[in-house]
């Protein structure tokens, strides 16, 4: 991943922490593994305390990052800390992969 994209992702992470009270933002997928291609999207897991329904979380996060992404295709997934811990405790394969390969922003 080039430095410009990494810095943009750090800015997005800081904005999500400020405006959405995100506790953690984790980059996962091809960008985290350094295997991105021109067709890759940027996968991020946002862990934030919220009472919003899943679809509303995605909309809220997408609105916050829209101006900062500059055309970069970002695919956020938003979980509460409790949901994240519960999935981790039961050995959810997706969460295990994020923990093992992810890059905390």
Secondary structure by P-SEA (a helix, b strand, c coil): ccaaaaaaaaaaaaaaaacccccbbbbbcccccccccccbbbbbbbbbbccccaaaaaaaaaaaacccccccbbbbbbbcaaaaaaaaaaccaaaaaaaaccccc
